[in-house]
Amino acid sequence: MSERITIQTIESMQFDIKPRGYDRDAVDTFLDAICDEMERMNNETAALRQQLREAQAAPVQPAQPVLQPAQNADSAEILGILELANRLKNETLAEAQKKADEILEEANTQARENLGSLATERDSLTNQVEALRKTVSDYRERFTALLQAQQDAMDKISDL
């Protein structure tokens, strides 16, 4: 299975039923694909977290002055320009931090949703396996009882 696993893929997945239950190879292949997708998502989340840590740890380099003050500009104008530049820098950094937090939160939310869906699917498959085991056990008991009844009947006939 080379396509990406989505919630819809998991919910719509159907396995062929064989004489002894679901096609074990198909179930195993599907579960392997789910594991691969979860590993990819975990790696992606880890990479995003690492990028965020690196961005948070990187020192902010002071900007080199681009403009040379005009000879006749007064210090009030220069201070105003510097304050404006500083405010713009702070706003840009805050916006970048906010965006990084949003991206991280979105990745975490998606990972939680996928884990919840996979846990539900796993529980459903576990319940189905248990139901199949119970059916097999009941069938064996009935078959054994039938064989015993046949054996008893054969013994009675041979005693005559």
N, C-alpha and C positions, 0 to 999 in steps of 0.2 A: 504494500500500500504506500504509494509515494505522495499522495495528496496530503495537505495539511488537515489535521484533525480539528474539527469545530464541534461545538455543542450540538449543532444540527446533525453532523455526521454521526455522532455517538447515538443520538436519539433515533435516527432513522436506520441505524445498522440492523440488518436482519441476517441470521445465520441459517444455513440449510440444516434441516432436521434429518438425521440419519437414523438407522435402526436403533442405535444405542444413545440417541440424544443429539445434541448440537454437534456440528462438525468441529471437532476439537482443534484441527489445524486452523480453521477460519477464526475461531475464537482466540487462539494463541496469536495469530498474525495481527488481529485487530488490537489486542491488548498490547502487543509489542509496539504498534504504531502509536497508541496512546502514550506509552512510556517515552517513546522518542520525542513526541510533541511536548510532553511535560518537561523533559530534559532541555529541549531547545528553549522553552519559555523560561526555565530557571536560569539558564546561561544568559539569556537576554536580560533578565531582571538583574542578575549579578553584574553584568557589564554596565547597565544603566546606573546602578548604585555606585560602581567604581568611578564612572564618569562624574557623577554628582560629588563624590568625595574629593576627587581631584580638582573639580571646579571650586569647591568650597575651600580647599587648602591652598589654592594658588594665590600668591600675594598679588595684590592690585598694584600695578606699576603706575606711578604718577605720570601723567601726560606731560610731554615736553611742550613747552609753550610754542604755539604755531605762529602767533602774531607778535610782532614786536610793537611795543607801545609807541604810538606816535609821539614825536618830540613835544608836541604842544598838548597831549592828552593829560588830563589831571588825574591824580591818584584815586579820586572817587569813581571815575569811569573805569579805571583798571580794576579796582576792588569789585565793582558791580559785575564786570565781565567774569572775573574769577569766581565770584559767588554763583553766577548763573552757570558757569561751566561745572562747578562742584555739585550744584543741585542736579544738573543734567546727568552727571556721572552717577550720583546716588540713585536717581530714578531708574537709570538704565540697569544698574546692578540689582536693584530691588525687583525690577521687571524680569530680569534673567533668572533670579532666584525663584520667583513665583512660578515662572514657566517650568523650571526644573522640578519644583515640587509637584506641579500638576502632572507632569509626565511620569514621575515616580509613582504618584498616587494612582494614576490611571493604569500603569503596569501592575501595581499591587492589586488593584481591584480586579483586573482581568485575570490575574493568576488565582486569586481567591475564588472567583466565579468558576474558573475551569477546574480547580481542585474540588469544589463542591459538586459540580456536575459529574466529575469522574468518580467521586466517592459514592454518589447516588447510583451511578451505573454499576460500580463494583458491587454494591449492596444488592442491587437487583439481580445481577448475574449470580451472586452467591446464593440468593434465595432460590433462583431457578435451579441451580445445581443441587441444592438440598432437596428441593421438590422432586427432582429426577431421581436422586438417591432413594428417597422414600418410596417412590413408585416402583423402582427396581426391587427394593426390599420386600414390598407388599407382593409383587409379582412372584418373587422367589418363594415366599411363604405359601402362596396359593398353589404354585406349581408343585412344591414339595408335598403339600397336603394332597393334591390330586394324584401325584405319583404314589403316595402311601396308600391312598384309597384303592388305587388300581392294584397295588401289590397285595393288599388285604383281600381284595376280590379274587385275585389269582390264587392266593393261598387257600381260600375257602373252596374254590373250584377243585383244586388239586387234592384237598382233604376228602372230597366226596368220592 
